Amino acid sequence: PFRDQALLDEKRNALAELEAELEATAGPAENDNEAAPDGNAAAERNAAAV
């Protein structure tokens, strides 16, 4: 159990770092869905590609 908990803590820390990096780098300048800021344009493109 201890090894599993240590691994879980490591994964949680890595995830938190990635989420913080994503939040810091995400912004309107990188948003290619200007017509739909809620992300529906991306969902529609993905659905159309199927």
PyMOL CGO cylinders between C-alpha atoms (Angstrom):
from pymol import cmd
from pymol.cgo import CYLINDER

trace = [
    CYLINDER, 0.00, 0.00, 0.00, 2.81, 2.46, 0.78, 0.3, 1, 1, 1, 1, 1, 1,
    CYLINDER, 2.81, 2.46, 0.78, 4.38, 2.04, -2.65, 0.3, 1, 1, 1, 1, 1, 1,
    CYLINDER, 4.38, 2.04, -2.65, 1.01, 2.57, -4.30, 0.3, 1, 1, 1, 1, 1, 1,
    CYLINDER, 1.01, 2.57, -4.30, 0.39, 5.71, -2.23, 0.3, 1, 1, 1, 1, 1, 1,
    CYLINDER, 0.39, 5.71, -2.23, 3.80, 7.11, -3.14, 0.3, 1, 1, 1, 1, 1, 1,
    CYLINDER, 3.80, 7.11, -3.14, 3.11, 6.46, -6.82, 0.3, 1, 1, 1, 1, 1, 1,
    CYLINDER, 3.11, 6.46, -6.82, -0.32, 8.07, -6.52, 0.3, 1, 1, 1, 1, 1, 1,
    CYLINDER, -0.32, 8.07, -6.52, 1.20, 11.14, -4.85, 0.3, 1, 1, 1, 1, 1, 1,
    CYLINDER, 1.20, 11.14, -4.85, 3.80, 11.37, -7.62, 0.3, 1, 1, 1, 1, 1, 1,
    CYLINDER, 3.80, 11.37, -7.62, 1.12, 11.20, -10.32, 0.3, 1, 1, 1, 1, 1, 1,
    CYLINDER, 1.12, 11.20, -10.32, -1.02, 13.79, -8.53, 0.3, 1, 1, 1, 1, 1, 1,
    CYLINDER, -1.02, 13.79, -8.53, 1.93, 16.16, -8.29, 0.3, 1, 1, 1, 1, 1, 1,
    CYLINDER, 1.93, 16.16, -8.29, 2.76, 15.70, -11.96, 0.3, 1, 1, 1, 1, 1, 1,
    CYLINDER, 2.76, 15.70, -11.96, -0.86, 16.32, -12.91, 0.3, 1, 1, 1, 1, 1, 1,
    CYLINDER, -0.86, 16.32, -12.91, -1.02, 19.45, -10.77, 0.3, 1, 1, 1, 1, 1, 1,
    CYLINDER, -1.02, 19.45, -10.77, 2.14, 20.78, -12.45, 0.3, 1, 1, 1, 1, 1, 1,
    CYLINDER, 2.14, 20.78, -12.45, 0.72, 20.10, -15.91, 0.3, 1, 1, 1, 1, 1, 1,
    CYLINDER, 0.72, 20.10, -15.91, -2.59, 21.74, -15.04, 0.3, 1, 1, 1, 1, 1, 1,
    CYLINDER, -2.59, 21.74, -15.04, -0.77, 24.81, -13.70, 0.3, 1, 1, 1, 1, 1, 1,
    CYLINDER, -0.77, 24.81, -13.70, 1.35, 25.01, -16.86, 0.3, 1, 1, 1, 1, 1, 1,
    CYLINDER, 1.35, 25.01, -16.86, -1.73, 24.66, -19.06, 0.3, 1, 1, 1, 1, 1, 1,
    CYLINDER, -1.73, 24.66, -19.06, -3.56, 27.37, -17.14, 0.3, 1, 1, 1, 1, 1, 1,
    CYLINDER, -3.56, 27.37, -17.14, -0.55, 29.68, -17.38, 0.3, 1, 1, 1, 1, 1, 1,
    CYLINDER, -0.55, 29.68, -17.38, -0.12, 29.18, -21.13, 0.3, 1, 1, 1, 1, 1, 1,
    CYLINDER, -0.12, 29.18, -21.13, -3.77, 28.96, -22.22, 0.3, 1, 1, 1, 1, 1, 1,
    CYLINDER, -3.77, 28.96, -22.22, -5.27, 32.18, -23.46, 0.3, 1, 1, 1, 1, 1, 1,
    CYLINDER, -5.27, 32.18, -23.46, -7.26, 33.86, -26.20, 0.3, 1, 1, 1, 1, 1, 1,
    CYLINDER, -7.26, 33.86, -26.20, -4.16, 34.34, -28.35, 0.3, 1, 1, 1, 1, 1, 1,
    CYLINDER, -4.16, 34.34, -28.35, -3.87, 30.56, -28.69, 0.3, 1, 1, 1, 1, 1, 1,
    CYLINDER, -3.87, 30.56, -28.69, -7.60, 29.98, -29.14, 0.3, 1, 1, 1, 1, 1, 1,
    CYLINDER, -7.60, 29.98, -29.14, -8.46, 28.93, -32.69, 0.3, 1, 1, 1, 1, 1, 1,
    CYLINDER, -8.46, 28.93, -32.69, -12.15, 28.66, -31.84, 0.3, 1, 1, 1, 1, 1, 1,
    CYLINDER, -12.15, 28.66, -31.84, -12.93, 32.37, -31.96, 0.3, 1, 1, 1, 1, 1, 1,
    CYLINDER, -12.93, 32.37, -31.96, -16.46, 31.76, -33.22, 0.3, 1, 1, 1, 1, 1, 1,
    CYLINDER, -16.46, 31.76, -33.22, -17.22, 29.48, -30.27, 0.3, 1, 1, 1, 1, 1, 1,
    CYLINDER, -17.22, 29.48, -30.27, -15.21, 30.25, -27.16, 0.3, 1, 1, 1, 1, 1, 1,
    CYLINDER, -15.21, 30.25, -27.16, -16.99, 27.44, -25.34, 0.3, 1, 1, 1, 1, 1, 1,
    CYLINDER, -16.99, 27.44, -25.34, -15.28, 24.87, -27.57, 0.3, 1, 1, 1, 1, 1, 1,
    CYLINDER, -15.28, 24.87, -27.57, -18.29, 23.84, -29.64, 0.3, 1, 1, 1, 1, 1, 1,
    CYLINDER, -18.29, 23.84, -29.64, -16.46, 24.59, -32.88, 0.3, 1, 1, 1, 1, 1, 1,
    CYLINDER, -16.46, 24.59, -32.88, -13.80, 22.02, -32.03, 0.3, 1, 1, 1, 1, 1, 1,
    CYLINDER, -13.80, 22.02, -32.03, -16.46, 19.48, -31.12, 0.3, 1, 1, 1, 1, 1, 1,
    CYLINDER, -16.46, 19.48, -31.12, -18.29, 20.13, -34.38, 0.3, 1, 1, 1, 1, 1, 1,
    CYLINDER, -18.29, 20.13, -34.38, -15.08, 19.74, -36.39, 0.3, 1, 1, 1, 1, 1, 1,
    CYLINDER, -15.08, 19.74, -36.39, -14.33, 16.47, -34.63, 0.3, 1, 1, 1, 1, 1, 1,
    CYLINDER, -14.33, 16.47, -34.63, -17.86, 15.18, -35.23, 0.3, 1, 1, 1, 1, 1, 1,
    CYLINDER, -17.86, 15.18, -35.23, -17.68, 16.16, -38.90, 0.3, 1, 1, 1, 1, 1, 1,
    CYLINDER, -17.68, 16.16, -38.90, -14.41, 14.27, -39.32, 0.3, 1, 1, 1, 1, 1, 1,
    CYLINDER, -14.41, 14.27, -39.32, -15.97, 10.98, -38.22, 0.3, 1, 1, 1, 1, 1, 1,
]
cmd.load_cgo(trace, "trace")
